[in-house]
Amino acid sequence: MEKLTHQEEEIMLVIWKKKRGIIKDFLEQLPEPQPPYTTVASIVKNLEKKGFLSSEKIGNTYLYIPRITQTEYKKKFLSGIVKSYFSNSYKEMVTFFAHEQKLSEEDLRQIIEMIERGKS
């Protein structure tokens, strides 16, 4: 699966939140300054070509529906990052964030608790 560009991700976040819609629906949910309608339409068409969306013609417009969930995308994208940047080791990734002070001791405790609850 291809990684989304920043603009594609921004549009997909809106689509995942709305679950389905037409381009106008997505445009209205984007923060100001909103891109032109044609830009959003082009991005949506690219997302459809990449397999992230399917469309259904309704009258003169198209209804777009995600073909992949946000969770599925996160899993695949994160797996790629771990493989490419952390020698396929989640431990290395967590260690990196701890050293960069992006994870507090409390965060680490909570992670440990989640792991322990998952084992029981």
One Martini backbone bead per residue (centre of mass of N, CA, C, O) as a GRO file, in nm:
protein
  120
    1MET     BB    1   0.096   0.037   0.022
    2GLU     BB    2   0.057   0.358  -0.016
    3LYS     BB    3   0.157   0.652   0.080
    4LEU     BB    4   0.036   0.937   0.191
    5THR     BB    5  -0.003   1.241   0.148
    6HIS     BB    6  -0.079   1.515   0.315
    7GLN     BB    7  -0.337   1.583   0.151
    8GLU     BB    8  -0.456   1.299   0.149
    9GLU     BB    9  -0.476   1.266   0.453
   10GLU     BB   10  -0.663   1.503   0.508
   11ILE     BB   11  -0.897   1.388   0.340
   12MET     BB   12  -0.920   1.105   0.471
   13LEU     BB   13  -0.996   1.202   0.753
   14VAL     BB   14  -1.266   1.313   0.662
   15ILE     BB   15  -1.381   1.056   0.535
   16TRP     BB   16  -1.365   0.877   0.785
   17LYS     BB   17  -1.550   1.055   0.956
   18LYS     BB   18  -1.801   1.052   0.745
   19LYS     BB   19  -1.775   0.764   0.557
   20ARG     BB   20  -1.918   0.962   0.338
   21GLY     BB   21  -1.930   1.141   0.012
   22ILE     BB   22  -1.891   1.444  -0.126
   23ILE     BB   23  -1.681   1.684  -0.207
   24LYS     BB   24  -1.831   1.910  -0.056
   25ASP     BB   25  -1.824   1.772   0.222
   26PHE     BB   26  -1.513   1.774   0.249
   27LEU     BB   27  -1.454   2.074   0.210
   28GLU     BB   28  -1.621   2.175   0.464
   29GLN     BB   29  -1.409   2.018   0.674
   30LEU     BB   30  -1.192   2.201   0.605
   31PRO     BB   31  -0.966   2.414   0.679
   32GLU     BB   32  -0.861   2.716   0.694
   33PRO     BB   33  -0.775   2.747   0.399
   34GLN     BB   34  -0.944   2.640   0.145
   35PRO     BB   35  -0.935   2.460  -0.110
   36PRO     BB   36  -1.008   2.406  -0.406
   37TYR     BB   37  -1.231   2.205  -0.550
   38THR     BB   38  -1.037   2.088  -0.772
   39THR     BB   39  -0.827   1.981  -0.574
   40VAL     BB   40  -1.006   1.783  -0.421
   41ALA     BB   41  -1.099   1.624  -0.668
   42SER     BB   42  -0.816   1.526  -0.750
   43ILE     BB   43  -0.745   1.379  -0.487
   44VAL     BB   44  -0.985   1.184  -0.488
   45LYS     BB   45  -0.913   1.048  -0.756
   46ASN     BB   46  -0.638   0.942  -0.659
   47LEU     BB   47  -0.753   0.770  -0.427
   48GLU     BB   48  -0.909   0.587  -0.617
   49LYS     BB   49  -0.667   0.484  -0.788
   50LYS     BB   50  -0.517   0.370  -0.517
   51GLY     BB   51  -0.773   0.228  -0.343
   52PHE     BB   52  -0.918   0.406  -0.104
   53LEU     BB   53  -1.162   0.442  -0.305
   54SER     BB   54  -1.504   0.452  -0.384
   55SER     BB   55  -1.766   0.481  -0.636
   56GLU     BB   56  -2.096   0.644  -0.687
   57LYS     BB   57  -2.335   0.717  -0.908
   58ILE     BB   58  -2.540   1.019  -0.849
   59GLY     BB   59  -2.638   1.142  -1.101
   60ASN     BB   60  -2.401   1.417  -1.120
   61THR     BB   61  -2.258   1.250  -0.892
   62TYR     BB   62  -2.025   1.141  -0.637
   63LEU     BB   63  -1.986   0.874  -0.415
   64TYR     BB   64  -1.766   0.835  -0.141
   65ILE     BB   65  -1.579   0.539  -0.026
   66PRO     BB   66  -1.407   0.366   0.182
   67ARG     BB   67  -1.174   0.077   0.147
   68ILE     BB   68  -1.023   0.177   0.406
   69THR     BB   69  -0.932   0.196   0.714
   70GLN     BB   70  -0.768   0.373   0.944
   71THR     BB   71  -0.648   0.130   1.094
   72GLU     BB   72  -0.524  -0.014   0.851
   73TYR     BB   73  -0.337   0.217   0.771
   74LYS     BB   74  -0.178   0.243   1.032
   75LYS     BB   75  -0.060  -0.041   1.036
   76LYS     BB   76   0.092  -0.027   0.761
   77PHE     BB   77   0.250   0.234   0.810
   78LEU     BB   78   0.389   0.159   1.078
   79SER     BB   79   0.529  -0.095   0.979
   80GLY     BB   80   0.709   0.056   0.775
   81ILE     BB   81   0.859   0.231   0.979
   82VAL     BB   82   0.975   0.008   1.155
   83LYS     BB   83   1.128  -0.133   0.928
   84SER     BB   84   1.297   0.120   0.816
   85TYR     BB   85   1.387   0.271   1.115
   86PHE     BB   86   1.373  -0.005   1.342
   87SER     BB   87   1.448  -0.298   1.251
   88ASN     BB   88   1.164  -0.427   1.315
   89SER     BB   89   1.143  -0.266   1.612
   90TYR     BB   90   0.942  -0.165   1.868
   91LYS     BB   91   1.150  -0.125   2.085
   92GLU     BB   92   1.320   0.084   1.933
   93MET     BB   93   1.095   0.290   1.906
   94VAL     BB   94   1.038   0.336   2.206
   95THR     BB   95   1.327   0.415   2.278
   96PHE     BB   96   1.344   0.661   2.103
   97PHE     BB   97   1.106   0.819   2.239
   98ALA     BB   98   1.229   0.819   2.519
   99HIS     BB   99   1.498   0.970   2.445
  100GLU     BB  100   1.320   1.217   2.314
  101GLN     BB  101   1.088   1.278   2.521
  102LYS     BB  102   0.788   1.152   2.412
  103LEU     BB  103   0.801   0.967   2.671
  104SER     BB  104   0.684   0.899   2.966
  105GLU     BB  105   0.668   0.720   3.245
  106GLU     BB  106   0.361   0.703   3.237
  107ASP     BB  107   0.336   0.596   2.952
  108LEU     BB  108   0.499   0.335   3.005
  109ARG     BB  109   0.314   0.222   3.222
  110GLN     BB  110   0.062   0.203   3.042
  111ILE     BB  111   0.184   0.010   2.838
  112ILE     BB  112   0.241  -0.220   3.033
  113GLU     BB  113  -0.051  -0.258   3.124
  114MET     BB  114  -0.163  -0.334   2.845
  115ILE     BB  115   0.013  -0.583   2.807
  116GLU     BB  116  -0.077  -0.734   3.064
  117ARG     BB  117  -0.383  -0.744   2.991
  118GLY     BB  118  -0.337  -0.903   2.718
  119LYS     BB  119  -0.226  -1.174   2.860
  120SER     BB  120  -0.505  -1.251   3.032
   0.00000   0.00000   0.00000
